[in-house]
Amino acid sequence: MLDKLKSIQDRYDELSQLMAQPEVATDPRRLQGVAKERAALEDVAMTYSRFKKISKDLAELEALLGNTPEAEMKTIVREEMAALQRQQDDILSRLKQSLLSEDPNDSKDVIVEIRAGTGGEEAGLFAADLFRMYTRYAQHKDWHIEVVDSNPSGPRGFKEIIFEVKGKGAFSRLKHEHGVHRVQRVPATEASGRLHTSAATVAVLPEIEDIELQINPDDIKMDFFHSSGAGGQNVNKVTTAVRLTHMPTGVVAVCQDERSQIKNRLKAMAVLRARLFDMKQREQSEDIESQRRKQVGSGDRSEKIRTYNFPQNRLTDHRINLTVHNLDKVLDGDIDPIIDALSSKQEQIEAILP
């Protein structure tokens, strides 16, 4: 493991030097690629540097302990060594987790798709609640959110909403949200106070660059139409909405959120690339996914992963049998404890997979 950590730090240092070279600094595309790879390695490289610094300090204290005759000084040195050893053990544990959960997509930005499922209007309201939850979470993380497309359901709900999340580690934190989210609550329109159950699906896709997935432009059918939704008179009068269809697979991506046809086309293309890449990855990793599915659940859209029970202020994640009683805080974006628990469980499973 230490050899792998050293290679990561060596690569991080190499990328840092590359960014300072004029031929890289003056090439925006190359600079962006180098910067993204460096950012993906930064946490592990910095943590490993801290690990090495503590190891050096421990060696110096051990030498001091052997050369110190005074009993009182020996006690002080031993206490300091014990404190440093605890820090080192904690850092080593975090480094192990980082290596176990290493995913080439973890540093990517994300495209999230939320769709109302069973439950009628209540499902649309719940989809809006989930969108608000992820928006608040992104704000806590200083991430940026851009809506790609939305299909409202009533004045406050969504049949569907698709949005981009841009920020460091977005995919690594949100990838476990993929699946069916179930809600149990009494709708405001329910006069008898009867508990209703409805659901929404969440899909989380890493945003893919052109260089990672080659798409033949001749395979894409492009349609333009009038946007429908908020945005003023411009929405209905100008044909700005874009629909892209990948003819070989039938995969479709739509964007009508921007007033510019060019911006809508770029966003729709980003969604199309992400969906095609997701399809390709699923085909290539079917065997591994079947093993994960048996042990912690696949996060498939047909599989209930989580229940939000409003009367009991309770959230239950069924994949790891985790229950918390602070649903109000969760819906306000406090989902890090749940994500941490899911990440830890996945690391345990990946450690025993071939």
C-alpha positions in Angstrom: 0.0 0.0 0.0 2.8 2.4 0.8 4.3 1.9 -2.7 1.0 2.8 -4.2 0.7 5.9 -2.0 4.3 6.9 -3.1 3.4 6.5 -6.7 0.3 8.7 -6.2 2.4 11.4 -4.6 5.0 11.2 -7.3 2.3 11.6 -9.9 0.8 14.5 -8.0 4.2 16.3 -7.9 4.8 15.6 -11.6 1.4 17.1 -12.5 2.2 20.2 -10.3 5.4 20.7 -12.3 3.6 20.2 -15.6 1.1 23.0 -14.7 4.0 25.4 -14.3 5.5 24.6 -17.8 4.7 27.3 -20.4 3.6 24.7 -23.1 0.9 23.4 -20.7 -0.1 26.7 -19.1 -0.8 28.2 -22.5 -2.9 25.3 -23.7 -6.3 25.6 -22.0 -7.5 22.1 -23.0 -4.3 20.4 -21.8 -4.1 22.6 -18.7 -7.7 21.6 -17.8 -6.9 17.9 -18.1 -3.8 18.2 -16.0 -5.5 20.3 -13.4 -8.4 17.8 -13.1 -6.1 14.8 -12.7 -4.1 16.7 -10.1 -7.2 17.7 -8.1 -8.3 14.1 -8.1 -5.0 13.1 -6.4 -4.7 16.0 -4.1 -6.5 14.7 -1.0 -4.5 11.4 -1.0 -1.2 13.1 -1.7 -1.6 15.7 1.0 -2.8 13.1 3.5 0.2 10.9 2.7 2.5 13.8 3.2 1.1 14.3 6.7 1.6 10.5 7.3 5.3 10.8 6.3 5.7 13.9 8.5 4.3 12.1 11.6 6.5 9.1 10.8 9.6 11.4 10.8 8.5 13.0 14.0 8.0 9.6 15.7 11.5 8.5 14.6 13.0 11.6 16.1 11.1 11.2 19.4 12.2 7.6 19.6 15.8 8.6 19.2 15.3 11.3 21.8 13.8 8.7 24.2 16.9 6.6 23.9 19.2 9.5 24.6 17.2 11.0 27.5 18.2 9.9 31.0 15.6 11.9 33.0 12.5 9.9 33.9 10.2 12.9 33.7 11.4 13.8 30.2 10.9 10.2 29.1 7.3 10.3 30.3 6.7 13.5 28.3 8.2 12.0 25.2 6.2 8.8 25.5 3.0 10.8 25.9 3.8 12.8 22.8 4.7 9.7 20.9 1.4 8.0 21.9 -0.6 11.1 20.6 1.3 11.0 17.3 0.8 7.3 17.0 -3.0 7.8 17.3 -2.9 10.5 14.6 -0.9 8.2 12.3 -3.3 5.3 12.8 -6.2 7.5 12.0 -4.5 8.8 8.8 -3.5 5.3 7.8 -7.1 4.2 8.1 -8.3 7.1 5.9 -5.6 6.3 3.3 -6.7 2.7 3.2 -10.3 3.8 2.6 -9.3 6.2 -0.1 -7.5 3.4 -2.0 -10.3 0.9 -1.6 -12.9 3.3 -2.8 -10.8 4.6 -5.7 -13.1 5.2 -8.7 -12.0 6.9 -11.9 -15.2 8.8 -12.0 -15.0 10.2 -8.4 -13.5 13.5 -9.4 -16.1 14.2 -12.2 -19.0 16.6 -12.1 -22.4 15.0 -12.0 -25.7 14.9 -13.9 -28.6 14.0 -11.6 -32.0 13.0 -12.9 -35.0 13.0 -10.5 -38.4 11.5 -11.7 -41.7 11.3 -9.9 -42.8 7.6 -9.6 -45.9 6.1 -8.2 -48.1 8.4 -6.1 -49.5 11.0 -8.5 -49.2 14.6 -7.3 -47.6 13.6 -4.0 -44.8 11.9 -6.0 -44.2 15.1 -7.9 -44.0 17.1 -4.6 -41.5 14.5 -3.2 -39.4 14.9 -6.3 -39.2 18.6 -5.6 -38.3 17.9 -2.0 -35.4 15.7 -3.2 -34.2 18.4 -5.6 -34.3 20.9 -2.7 -32.3 18.4 -0.5 -29.5 18.0 -3.1 -29.5 21.8 -3.8 -29.0 22.5 -0.1 -26.3 19.8 0.1 -24.5 21.4 -2.9 -24.6 24.8 -1.2 -23.0 23.2 1.9 -20.2 21.9 -0.3 -19.8 25.1 -2.3 -20.8 23.3 -5.5 -22.6 24.9 -8.4 -26.0 23.6 -9.7 -27.4 24.2 -13.2 -30.9 22.9 -14.2 -30.7 21.2 -17.6 -34.4 20.4 -18.1 -37.6 20.2 -15.9 -41.2 19.1 -16.4 -43.3 20.7 -13.6 -46.2 18.9 -11.9 -48.6 21.4 -10.4 -47.4 24.6 -8.9 -44.7 23.1 -6.6 -43.8 19.6 -7.9 -41.8 18.0 -10.8 -42.6 15.1 -13.0 -38.9 15.2 -13.9 -36.0 17.5 -13.3 -32.4 17.1 -14.6 -29.5 19.2 -13.3 -25.8 19.4 -13.3 -23.7 19.5 -10.1 -20.3 21.0 -10.6 -17.7 20.8 -7.8 -14.8 18.8 -6.3 -15.8 15.3 -5.5 -19.4 15.6 -6.6 -19.7 12.2 -8.1 -17.8 10.5 -5.2 -20.4 11.9 -2.7 -23.6 11.5 -4.8 -23.1 8.2 -6.6 -24.8 6.3 -3.8 -28.0 8.3 -4.2 -28.9 6.3 -7.3 -32.2 4.3 -6.8 -35.8 4.5 -5.7 -36.6 6.9 -2.8 -39.9 6.2 -1.1 -41.8 8.7 1.0 -44.5 8.1 3.6 -46.5 11.1 4.8 -50.0 12.6 5.1 -50.5 14.9 2.1 -51.8 18.4 2.7 -54.9 17.6 0.6 -55.8 14.5 2.7 -58.7 15.5 4.9 -58.9 12.1 6.7 -55.2 12.2 7.8 -54.5 8.9 6.0 -50.8 8.1 5.4 -49.8 7.9 1.7 -46.8 6.2 0.2 -45.2 7.4 -3.0 -41.8 7.3 -4.7 -39.3 9.1 -6.9 -36.3 7.7 -8.8 -32.9 9.3 -8.7 -30.2 8.6 -11.3 -26.6 9.9 -10.8 -24.3 10.0 -13.9 -20.7 11.2 -14.1 -20.3 14.0 -16.6 -18.2 12.8 -19.6 -15.9 14.8 -21.7 -15.5 14.4 -25.5 -12.2 12.7 -25.2 -13.7 9.9 -23.0 -16.5 8.8 -25.4 -16.4 9.1 -29.1 -19.8 9.8 -30.7 -20.3 9.9 -34.4 -22.1 13.2 -35.2 -23.9 11.4 -38.1 -25.6 9.2 -35.4 -27.3 12.1 -33.7 -30.7 13.4 -34.8 -31.2 17.0 -33.6 -34.7 18.6 -33.2 -35.5 22.1 -32.1 -38.8 23.2 -30.6 -40.4 25.9 -28.4 -39.6 25.7 -24.7 -42.5 25.3 -22.3 -42.1 26.7 -18.8 -40.9 29.7 -16.9 -38.8 32.3 -18.7 -41.1 35.0 -20.1 -42.2 35.8 -23.6 -38.9 34.6 -25.1 -39.7 31.0 -24.1 -42.8 30.7 -26.3 -41.7 32.9 -29.2 -38.2 31.5 -30.0 -37.3 28.0 -30.9 -34.5 27.4 -28.3 -35.3 24.0 -26.9 -33.1 21.1 -28.2 -33.8 17.4 -28.4 -30.9 15.1 -29.3 -31.5 11.4 -30.2 -28.7 8.9 -30.6 -30.0 6.8 -33.4 -28.1 3.5 -32.8 -29.3 3.2 -29.2 -32.4 5.4 -29.1 -31.1 7.4 -26.1 -32.6 10.9 -25.9 -31.5 14.0 -24.2 -33.5 17.3 -24.0 -32.6 20.7 -22.7 -34.9 23.7 -22.7 -33.8 25.6 -19.6 -31.6 28.2 -21.3 -32.7 31.0 -23.6 -29.9 30.3 -26.0 -30.2 27.4 -28.5 -26.4 26.9 -28.4 -26.3 26.6 -24.6 -29.2 24.2 -24.7 -27.5 22.1 -27.3 -24.3 22.0 -25.3 -26.1 20.9 -22.1 -28.2 18.3 -24.0 -25.0 16.9 -25.4 -23.5 16.6 -22.0 -26.5 14.6 -20.8 -26.4 12.4 -23.9 -22.7 11.6 -23.4 -23.3 10.8 -19.7 -26.2 8.5 -20.5 -24.3 6.7 -23.3 -21.2 6.3 -21.0 -23.4 4.9 -18.2 -24.9 2.4 -20.6 -21.4 1.3 -21.8 -20.2 1.0 -18.2 -23.2 -1.1 -17.2 -22.6 -3.5 -20.1 -18.9 -3.9 -19.2 -19.3 -4.4 -15.5 -22.4 -6.6 -15.3 -20.6 -9.5 -13.5 -19.1 -7.2 -10.7 -22.4 -5.4 -10.3 -24.3 -8.7 -9.8 -21.9 -9.5 -6.9 -22.4 -6.1 -5.3 -26.2 -6.4 -5.8 -26.2 -9.5 -3.7 -24.4 -7.9 -0.9 -25.2 -4.2 -0.6 -27.8 -3.6 -3.4 -27.1 -2.3 -6.8 -28.9 1.1 -6.5 -30.9 0.1 -9.5 -33.9 2.3 -10.3 -36.3 -0.6 -9.8 -34.9 -1.2 -6.2 -36.1 0.7 -3.1 -33.0 2.1 -1.4 -34.4 4.5 1.1 -37.6 5.5 3.0 -38.5 8.9 4.3 -41.1 8.7 7.0 -42.5 12.1 7.9 -44.8 11.2 10.9 -41.8 9.6 12.7 -39.2 12.1 11.4 -37.3 9.0 10.3 -35.1 8.0 7.4 -34.1 4.4 6.7 -31.5 3.4 4.1 -32.4 -0.2 3.4 -29.1 -1.1 1.8 -27.2 -0.9 5.1 -30.1 -1.0 7.6 -29.3 2.5 8.7 -32.0 4.5 10.5 -31.8 8.1 11.7 -34.5 10.3 13.3 -33.6 13.7 11.9 -35.5 13.7 8.6 -36.0 17.4 8.8 -32.2 18.0 8.8 -31.7 15.4 6.1 -34.1 17.2 3.8 -32.3 20.4 4.5 -29.1 19.0 3.0 -27.5 17.3 6.0 -26.8 13.9 4.2 -23.1 13.6 4.8 -23.5 11.0 7.7 -25.6 8.8 5.5 -23.2 9.1 2.5 -20.3 8.3 4.9 -22.0 5.2 6.1 -22.7 4.0 2.6 -19.2 4.7 1.4 -17.8 2.7 4.4 -20.0 -0.3 3.6 -19.1 -0.3 0.0 -15.4 -0.2 0.8 -15.9 -3.3 2.9 -17.6 -5.1 0.1 -15.1 -4.1 -2.6 -12.3 -5.3 -0.4 -13.6 -8.9 -0.7 -14.5 -8.8 -4.4 -12.0 -10.4 -6.9 
